[in-house]
Amino acid sequence: MTVTTTVAELRELLASDAPPAVLDVRWALGDPHGREHYAEGHIPGAVYVDLETELASAPTARGGRHPLPPITQLQDAARRWGLRQERPVVVYDDLGNTAAARAWWLLRYAGLERVTLLDGALGAWRSAGLLLESGHPATPPRGDVVLREGALPVADADGAAELAASGLLLDARAGERYRGEVEPVDPRAGHIPGAVSAPTGENLAADGTFLPADELRKRFAELGADAARPGAGATGPSAGAAGPGSYAAEPGTKSAPRIGVYCGSGVTAAHEIAALEIAGFHAVLFPGSWSAWSTDPDRPATKGERP
């Protein structure tokens, strides 16, 4: 699976006879002004995507702050963005792709294979001295893309707990939130018992690009990813439709990946999954993440550095 596109590659593709669709997913926790940031300067021709309303449905206690949108809602949004069935898609943000990865993961989950992240995000485009466009470009012609959910695996809260117990569950939040020292958004502080701290920011080099594949592989191997591969001795629920205590398997595999990832609300966890893919590991997303887990009083929480 190709995860990233470089600035040089995107520049060449945009000048070709078959340019990709480019999506700008400007979002950050606590900053509701993504559309204004986009209007101030974006890659020419990029279409703004609103994470809160287009890449998520309304918050619920069970689904968390950013539940996955219904596939019909996502398909309608993707057609508004101008996505076509055979046209590649490149997504970016201005925060190391930690928000754009949500669009990358969702479109992959919905069956699109030619979706990549702009490595280094908007910062890399700026650093290359390339022009930005301001304002809001004309609405693109409506696309014809057909989306079908389930091409990537997901876990519910029971499935996440099972992965923490017998596989590997990575917590992609900042270390202080994992340890329970602070909790700026969700009802309780701490982490899912058995989860291992793996902050998303540590996937990136100083310039905002992903670390090289060998460095990411070393990072995740040290966190236990090699031991958690399917067939590496772990046991768990059978693959199949997601439901209580289960997670959906990746199509074409006999068993679901034994690595799961969660964050605050299922956004930056997608970035961790992208990094894992670069490193050669497949992982399951727990979309509800800590925002769903911490809302349920029957779910235990652990504080401190240890899983």
C-alpha positions in Angstrom: 0.0 0.0 0.0 1.5 3.4 -1.0 0.9 5.8 1.8 2.6 9.0 0.8 3.2 11.3 -2.2 6.1 13.7 -2.1 5.8 17.4 -3.0 7.9 16.8 -6.1 5.6 14.0 -7.2 2.4 16.0 -6.5 3.8 19.0 -8.5 4.5 16.7 -11.5 1.1 15.0 -11.2 -0.8 18.4 -11.1 0.9 19.4 -14.3 0.0 16.1 -16.0 -3.0 15.3 -18.2 -4.6 13.3 -15.4 -4.1 15.4 -12.2 -5.2 14.0 -8.8 -7.9 15.4 -6.7 -6.3 17.3 -3.8 -8.1 17.7 -0.5 -7.2 20.2 2.3 -8.3 18.9 5.7 -7.3 21.9 7.8 -8.4 21.0 11.4 -6.9 21.0 14.9 -8.4 20.3 18.3 -9.7 23.5 19.8 -9.4 25.4 16.5 -12.7 25.8 14.6 -11.3 28.1 11.9 -10.1 25.5 9.4 -12.0 27.0 6.5 -10.5 30.5 7.2 -7.0 29.0 7.3 -7.7 27.3 4.0 -8.9 30.5 2.4 -5.7 32.3 3.5 -3.6 29.9 1.5 -3.8 26.4 0.1 -2.4 24.3 -2.7 -3.9 25.5 -6.0 -7.1 23.6 -6.8 -7.3 21.9 -3.5 -10.8 21.4 -2.1 -11.5 22.2 1.5 -12.8 19.3 3.6 -14.5 19.9 6.9 -13.5 17.2 9.4 -16.3 17.9 11.9 -19.2 17.7 9.4 -17.9 15.6 6.4 -15.5 13.1 8.0 -17.6 12.4 11.1 -21.2 12.2 12.2 -22.7 13.9 15.3 -21.0 12.9 18.6 -22.6 10.2 20.7 -21.7 8.5 24.0 -21.1 5.2 22.3 -19.5 6.6 19.2 -17.4 9.3 20.8 -16.6 12.8 19.6 -16.0 11.8 15.9 -18.0 8.7 15.0 -17.5 7.3 11.5 -20.0 9.0 9.1 -22.6 6.8 7.4 -21.2 5.6 4.0 -24.0 7.4 2.1 -23.0 10.7 3.8 -19.3 10.1 3.0 -20.1 9.2 -0.6 -22.2 12.4 -1.1 -19.4 14.5 0.4 -16.8 12.8 -1.8 -18.8 13.5 -4.9 -19.0 17.2 -3.8 -15.2 17.2 -3.6 -15.2 16.0 -7.2 -13.8 12.5 -6.5 -14.1 10.1 -9.4 -13.7 6.3 -9.3 -10.4 6.1 -11.1 -8.9 9.4 -10.1 -6.1 9.4 -7.5 -6.5 11.5 -4.3 -3.9 13.4 -2.3 -4.8 14.8 1.1 -2.9 17.1 3.4 -3.3 19.5 6.3 -1.1 22.0 8.0 -0.3 19.9 11.1 1.9 17.1 9.9 -1.1 15.2 8.3 -2.4 14.3 11.8 -5.9 15.5 10.7 -5.6 14.7 7.0 -4.9 11.0 7.9 -8.6 10.8 8.9 -9.6 11.4 5.3 -6.9 9.1 4.1 -8.1 6.3 6.3 -11.8 6.9 5.7 -11.4 6.8 1.9 -9.3 3.7 2.1 -11.9 2.2 4.5 -14.5 3.0 1.9 -12.7 1.1 -0.8 -10.6 3.7 -2.6 -7.1 2.4 -3.1 -5.3 5.4 -4.8 -5.3 7.7 -1.8 -2.1 9.1 -0.3 -0.9 11.7 2.2 1.2 14.6 1.0 4.4 13.8 2.9 5.3 16.8 5.0 1.8 18.3 4.6 1.4 22.0 3.6 4.7 22.8 5.3 6.6 20.8 2.8 4.9 22.6 -0.1 5.8 26.0 1.5 9.4 24.9 2.1 9.7 24.0 -1.6 8.8 27.6 -2.4 5.7 26.7 -4.3 2.8 29.1 -4.8 -0.3 29.0 -2.7 -3.8 30.0 -3.8 -6.1 32.1 -1.6 -9.8 32.4 -1.4 -12.3 29.7 -2.4 -11.9 28.2 -5.8 -14.8 27.3 -8.0 -16.8 24.2 -6.9 -15.4 21.2 -8.8 -17.6 19.2 -11.1 -19.5 16.6 -9.1 -17.8 13.3 -8.9 -19.1 9.8 -9.5 -17.2 7.8 -6.9 -18.9 4.8 -5.4 -18.0 4.0 -1.8 -18.5 0.8 0.2 -17.5 0.5 3.8 -15.4 -2.2 5.3 -12.2 -2.3 3.2 -10.1 -1.6 6.4 -10.7 -3.2 9.8 -12.3 -1.5 12.8 -12.8 -2.4 16.5 -15.5 -1.6 19.0 -14.7 -1.0 22.7 -14.8 -4.7 23.5 -12.5 -5.5 20.6 -10.1 -2.8 21.7 -10.0 -4.3 25.2 -9.4 -7.8 23.8 -6.5 -6.4 21.6 -5.0 -4.7 24.7 -5.2 -8.1 26.5 -3.9 -10.5 23.9 -2.5 -8.4 21.0 -1.1 -4.9 21.0 -3.2 -1.8 21.5 -1.4 1.5 20.8 -2.5 4.8 22.4 -1.6 7.6 19.9 -2.3 10.5 22.2 0.4 12.7 23.8 2.2 11.0 26.7 0.7 13.3 29.3 -2.8 12.3 28.3 -1.9 8.6 28.3 -0.5 8.9 31.8 -3.6 10.8 32.9 -1.8 13.9 34.0 -4.1 16.1 31.9 -7.4 15.5 30.1 -8.5 18.7 28.2 -11.6 17.2 26.4 -12.9 13.9 27.6 -14.8 12.9 30.8 -12.0 10.9 32.5 -8.2 10.9 32.4 -6.0 7.9 31.8 -5.8 5.1 29.3 -7.3 1.8 28.3 -5.8 -0.9 30.6 -3.1 -2.8 28.7 -2.6 -0.1 26.0 0.9 1.0 25.2 1.8 4.7 24.8 2.9 5.5 21.2 2.4 9.3 20.6 1.6 10.2 17.0 4.1 13.0 16.9 6.9 10.5 17.2 6.1 9.2 13.7 7.4 12.4 12.2 10.8 13.9 11.5 11.6 17.5 12.5 10.4 18.7 9.0 7.0 17.1 9.4 7.6 14.2 7.0 7.2 10.6 8.1 10.3 9.0 9.5 12.0 6.5 7.1 10.3 3.1 7.0 13.2 1.4 8.8 13.0 3.8 11.7 9.3 3.4 12.0 9.7 -0.4 11.8 12.2 -0.2 14.7 9.9 2.0 16.7 6.9 -0.2 16.4 8.9 -3.4 16.8 10.2 -2.1 20.2 6.6 -1.4 21.2 5.6 -5.0 20.5 4.3 -5.0 16.9 6.3 -8.0 15.7 5.0 -10.2 18.5 1.4 -9.0 17.7 1.4 -10.1 14.1 -1.4 -12.5 13.0 -0.1 -16.0 13.6 2.6 -14.9 16.1 1.1 -16.8 18.9 -1.8 -14.5 19.9 -5.3 -15.7 20.0 -8.5 -13.7 19.7 -12.0 -13.5 18.2 -12.7 -14.8 14.7 -12.7 -12.4 11.8 -16.0 -11.1 10.7 -18.5 -8.3 11.0 -17.7 -5.9 13.7 -19.7 -6.3 16.8 -19.4 -6.7 20.6 -16.0 -8.1 21.4 -15.0 -8.3 17.8 -13.3 -6.5 15.0 -13.6 -6.8 11.2 -10.8 -8.5 9.3 -9.0 -6.9 6.4 -10.3 -8.3 3.2 -8.3 -11.2 1.8 -6.8 -12.2 5.2 -7.7 -15.2 7.3 -7.5 -13.3 10.6 -7.8 -9.7 11.7 -4.6 -7.8 12.5 -3.5 -8.1 16.1 -2.5 -4.5 16.4 -5.1 -1.8 17.3 -4.8 1.9 17.6 -6.9 4.6 19.4 -6.4 8.2 20.3 -8.8 10.9 21.6 -11.6 10.5 19.0 -10.3 8.4 16.2 -8.5 11.2 14.2 -4.7 11.1 15.0 -5.0 7.3 15.4 -5.4 7.2 11.6 -2.0 8.9 11.4 -0.5 6.1 13.5 -2.1 3.5 11.2 -0.5 5.3 8.2 2.9 5.1 10.0 2.4 1.5 10.8 1.6 0.8 7.1 4.8 2.5 6.1 6.6 0.3 8.5 5.0 -2.8 7.1 2.3 -3.5 9.8 -1.4 -3.6 9.4 -3.6 -2.2 12.2 -7.2 -1.9 13.4 -8.8 1.4 14.2 -10.9 1.9 17.3 -13.0 4.9 16.0 -14.7 5.8 19.3 -11.3 5.9 21.0 -10.9 7.4 24.4 -13.8 9.8 23.9 -16.2 6.8 23.8 -14.3 4.6 26.3 -14.1 7.3 29.0 -17.8 8.1 28.7 -18.8 4.5 29.8 -18.6 4.3 33.6 -18.2 0.5 33.3 -15.0 0.8 31.4 -11.9 0.9 33.6 -9.1 3.5 33.2 -5.5 3.3 34.2 -3.1 6.1 34.9 0.7 6.3 34.9 3.4 5.1 32.5 2.7 1.4 32.6 0.1 -0.3 30.4 
